[in-house]
Amino acid sequence: MTTVLDTHAWLWWVTSDRRLSKPARAAIERAQRGSNLWLSMISVWEVAKRVEKGQLVFDRPVPEFIDQALHQPGLEVAEITRPVLLESCSLPGPFHGDPADQIIVATVRLRGAQLITADQRIQDYAHVRSVW
């Protein structure tokens, strides 16, 4: 199944962080084997923003970390396209106001995918499949 990583799931996966759940890790490995693992480009922006605000610190420059984190077997990057932007502004039902989450969820919906996320607000959203 096509699988999209939420920003934190991507970071926890590439850094082998124990906060990544076992079901999430298993879903990532399955998606990797099938070349169906995706990350929205907005996650790159989110990481850079968190570094800018001092919420994240890496042991190397951000561009170097990002390049290495994107260069994972089976991981593809989903660009932010016109359909994604439009879908993010018309998600069904109530959805919280974080634009990055809206873009990630729109990406998942348009790809008919599942989302790897620990975000309870997204897990509770009835219009997207999630794994944690």
C-alpha positions, 0 to 999 in steps of 0.5 A, spaced: 500 500 500 502 507 498 504 510 504 506 517 506 510 519 512 508 525 517 514 529 518 515 527 525 515 519 523 520 521 517 525 524 522 524 518 527 525 513 522 531 516 519 534 517 526 532 510 529 528 514 534 524 509 539 518 513 539 517 510 532 512 505 533 513 498 531 506 498 527 509 504 524 516 501 522 513 495 519 508 499 515 514 503 512 518 497 511 513 494 507 512 500 503 519 501 502 520 494 499 514 495 494 517 502 492 511 505 495 513 510 501 512 517 500 514 524 503 511 530 502 515 536 500 512 540 505 516 536 511 522 538 508 520 546 509 517 544 516 524 541 518 527 547 516 522 551 520 523 548 526 531 548 526 530 556 524 526 557 530 530 553 535 526 547 536 530 542 532 538 541 532 542 537 528 549 535 528 550 538 521 548 543 517 540 543 515 541 542 507 546 536 509 541 533 514 535 533 509 539 531 503 541 524 507 534 524 510 531 524 503 536 519 500 533 513 503 532 506 500 525 506 497 523 513 499 520 518 494 518 525 495 511 528 493 511 535 490 506 540 492 502 540 486 496 544 484 491 538 486 494 538 492 494 545 494 486 545 492 485 539 496 488 541 502 483 547 502 477 543 501 478 537 506 471 534 508 469 535 515 472 539 520 480 539 520 485 543 524 488 549 521 495 547 520 497 548 513 502 543 513 498 538 516 493 540 511 498 539 505 500 532 508 493 529 508 491 532 501 497 528 499 495 522 502 488 522 500 490 524 492 494 518 492 489 513 496 495 512 501 495 511 508 499 516 513 504 514 518 503 519 524 503 519 531 498 526 531 492 524 534 488 529 531 490 526 524 488 519 527 481 521 529 480 524 522 475 520 519 477 521 512 484 519 512 487 512 513 493 512 518 497 507 522 501 508 528 
